[in-house]
């Protein structure tokens, strides 16, 4: 089936649908929803049999939905309508929530229902629920809806009008505004504060003040505070976050946005308010809220190193801490070290927001990429134990190659990888990719992967040998299976031989071409990206960080805009 994805941006859900539907055998193209005329042109060029809208911020033009079957993916239960579906569900403490595929009509979110899925609603940030439960539910519901198109057009099946749906729980809810999200530090409990910030996480954040200045709050986790702490008071810092007291405890606030500053984008709280935060005491409590954590199995055979960096971005300082944590874990008397990454992201490489805020973005880019390389090097040269990269969440750019630096790479079902750099201003990339990629898939396949610029499903990555295995339908299933498989590796009687072979191969590879040479060659290209005459990287980073509106759809996504594209010679698909 020929499917056009009409979307506001190529976000995580759109990427997964794009990759999964292509794997299902569909012909898929993407168009960013920039203007009615642009969308109409895309439809005319591609002549889609179905239009799927996974992420929109405005209504589909009537000129499109009246003539073409258009399916909207709404992150809410049946009957839920309005632009703040997940926000209200989280703030109201719903026990279950869902995602619904419905047909576009004149009234937003009120068309007939084609498919729906429900799920338990975790106490988690909106962005995390969207990337996990909503993404999985949307994929299942979209597949179900697409399977019904032929029957619907043949008159054998019809979607259910919302008015005929039995006992829908959903209702119309207006756009959630900052007044609805406002935190009253004098009376809101920790649970209430967390719910308000989590319901705004990703976008738009909660409007508040810190150190007497207006800002927006993101990335909140529970903490503890001294009994005498004044609610609302900022009482400590750690790992880029600040600790703020509530009436019954405290919350760690990891990121803020200072709209009136020269850097009006999301930054670690201690960086956004650097001078004031520097006066706060460092607090080492609350290990569950730390960005990096380490634990061992009861028998001491396995070490698990967790590094949960917001959005998978790793600043220079975070890379240094992770490098040191790998060294410390490597010195432990374990047999296998499992690197877990975060729940939502394994790693996305260098921290573009922190770089953009630096006095010299070029210098900070250089420091950051070298620090990322040091993390990869620490893993590559850890020859005394088996290392496992357990990718619980998505990975991009240098984060993909950090995973490949491990001996064994496992990923959860549904994880999306973007093992390329070119989308960020034609970056060449580093993290020893020129060594790691060919030894996994060969030179020719490696060149294709780096030039493809498209999302890659973990399942397909395993099929081509880029990673070793893909399993686990849910994060919990994946975690349990990782622990089991890692224990098998640790108990393997042949482990000493495996480690000897690993050390011998590393020595042979080093003799053939030292890792320092790979790094130097990659960095020569990166130096031109950072300091050369072509500003593409700096321009792309600026627009990425500032979330600039899309002005066009890249041709690697919009197949219908390829040079030489010819409109399929078939009848237009009609709305059902």
Secondary structure, 3 states (H helix, E strand, C coil): CEEEEEECCCCHHHHHHHHHHHHCCCEEEEEECCCHHHHHHHHHHHCCCEEEEEECCCCCCHHHHCCCCEEEEECCCCCCECCCHHHHHHHCCCCEEEEEEEECCCCCCCCCEEEEEEEECCCCCHHHHHHHHHHHHHHHHHHHHHHHHHHHHCCCCCCECHHHCCCCCCCECCCCCHHHHCCCCCCCCHHHHHHHHHCCCCCCCEEEEECCEEEEEEEEEEECCCCCCCCCCEEEEECCEEEEEECCEEEEEEEEECCCCCCCCEEEHHHHCHHHHCCCCECCCCHHHCCEEEEECCCCCEEEEEECCHHHCECHHHHHHHHHHHHHHHCCCCCEEEEEECCCEEECCECHHHHHHCCCHHHHHHHHHHHHHHHHHHHHCCCCCEEEEEECCEEECHHHHHHHCCCEEEEECCCEEECCCCCCCCCCCCCCHHHHHHHHHCHHHHHHHHHHCCCEEHHHHHHCCCCCEEECCCHHHHHHHHHHHHHHHHHCCCHHHHHHHHHHHHHHHHHHCCHHHHHHHHHHHHHHHHHCCCCHHHHHHHHHHHCCCCCCCCCCCCHHHCCCCCCCCCCCCCCC
